[in-house]
Amino acid sequence: MTAYFVKMVDDSDPSFSIPHRPRRTYPRGGGVRYEGETIFRLSPGSDCSEERLTALVQETLESDPYTYGDWFDLPVPMYLVRDHDRDTTFRVVVRYQSVELHVLPDTRSAGLLAMYRRLTDCSDLTWTVSCESTPT
């Protein structure tokens, strides 16, 4: 049976404490696979189009300390983000009218919190943060 954890946070400074980290595996056939996941979903308090959220994410990622890439042809905007100041990496996905921060095995909470603070600083939106986690 798979455990599933959802926590809603509705304050101005969530901790982004990571309840479970995904485990990276390398199948014999090649590639990489992640077992388990933790996603922090940032939902704006008012109606906001995915196009506006995508523009907000891109504007945020254009500034220091981020390096990011969106080189896959995917049906949703997905970015692999490197925060140099906090020495961490995570994925950002825009879908379902929210911004998702996907935890990788080496993701640090401080990097997720910094991304959240930058998004709130760059917009006039209020945000609700939920954490969804499935352990390995």
KARA-V290028 format. One record per residue. N is the residue number from 1. PSI is psi in degrees with one decimal (999 if undefined). NEAR is the number of other ideal C-beta (glycine too) atoms within 8 Angstrom. Layout:
{{N & PSI & NEAR} {N & PSI & NEAR}}
This chain:
{{1 & 134.9 & 2} {2 & 127.2 & 4} {3 & 145.0 & 6} {4 & 129.2 & 7} {5 & 127.8 & 11} {6 & 130.2 & 8} {7 & 127.6 & 7} {8 & 135.0 & 7} {9 & 127.6 & 10} {10 & 67.2 & 5} {11 & 174.9 & 5} {12 & -8.7 & 3} {13 & 69.7 & 5} {14 & 155.5 & 9} {15 & -25.5 & 7} {16 & 35.4 & 12} {17 & 130.0 & 5} {18 & 110.8 & 11} {19 & -33.9 & 9} {20 & 140.8 & 12} {21 & 140.9 & 9} {22 & 155.9 & 13} {23 & 128.8 & 9} {24 & 128.5 & 9} {25 & 157.6 & 8} {26 & 97.0 & 6} {27 & 152.9 & 7} {28 & -33.3 & 3} {29 & -2.0 & 4} {30 & 171.5 & 4} {31 & -167.2 & 6} {32 & 147.5 & 6} {33 & 144.8 & 8} {34 & 131.6 & 11} {35 & 125.5 & 7} {36 & 162.6 & 12} {37 & 154.9 & 11} {38 & 128.0 & 15} {39 & 130.5 & 11} {40 & 119.3 & 14} {41 & 120.5 & 12} {42 & 112.8 & 13} {43 & 126.0 & 10} {44 & 147.6 & 13} {45 & -17.4 & 7} {46 & 165.7 & 6} {47 & 129.3 & 5} {48 & 125.9 & 8} {49 & 155.8 & 7} {50 & -30.5 & 9} {51 & -42.9 & 6} {52 & -41.1 & 8} {53 & -39.9 & 14} {54 & -44.3 & 10} {55 & -40.0 & 8} {56 & -44.3 & 12} {57 & -46.2 & 14} {58 & -40.6 & 8} {59 & -42.0 & 9} {60 & -43.0 & 12} {61 & -18.4 & 11} {62 & -18.2 & 6} {63 & 162.9 & 8} {64 & 149.6 & 5} {65 & 26.4 & 7} {66 & 143.5 & 12} {67 & 135.7 & 6} {68 & 161.4 & 10} {69 & 144.6 & 6} {70 & 71.2 & 8} {71 & 4.3 & 3} {72 & 147.2 & 5} {73 & 86.2 & 2} {74 & 159.2 & 6} {75 & -7.6 & 2} {76 & 152.6 & 7} {77 & 121.7 & 11} {78 & 131.8 & 11} {79 & 137.0 & 12} {80 & 119.9 & 9} {81 & 133.9 & 13} {82 & 120.3 & 9} {83 & 105.0 & 14} {84 & -35.9 & 9} {85 & -33.5 & 7} {86 & 6.0 & 10} {87 & 56.3 & 6} {88 & 159.9 & 11} {89 & 142.5 & 10} {90 & 169.3 & 14} {91 & 146.6 & 11} {92 & 128.5 & 15} {93 & 136.8 & 11} {94 & 116.0 & 13} {95 & 161.6 & 9} {96 & 37.3 & 3} {97 & 40.7 & 10} {98 & 168.6 & 11} {99 & 124.0 & 12} {100 & 133.3 & 13} {101 & 111.6 & 15} {102 & 123.5 & 11} {103 & 134.1 & 13} {104 & 169.4 & 11} {105 & -32.5 & 8} {106 & 13.0 & 6} {107 & 137.4 & 13} {108 & 140.5 & 9} {109 & -36.9 & 10} {110 & -35.2 & 9} {111 & -39.6 & 13} {112 & -42.7 & 15} {113 & -41.1 & 12} {114 & -41.4 & 11} {115 & -44.1 & 14} {116 & -47.4 & 15} {117 & -38.8 & 8} {118 & -41.2 & 10} {119 & -42.0 & 14} {120 & -34.6 & 10} {121 & -31.2 & 6} {122 & -1.7 & 8} {123 & 165.1 & 8} {124 & 19.6 & 2} {125 & 150.9 & 9} {126 & 148.3 & 6} {127 & 145.8 & 11} {128 & 135.7 & 10} {129 & 127.9 & 14} {130 & 151.5 & 11} {131 & 125.7 & 13} {132 & 128.4 & 11} {133 & 135.4 & 14} {134 & 116.7 & 11} {135 & 164.8 & 8} {136 & 999 & 6}}
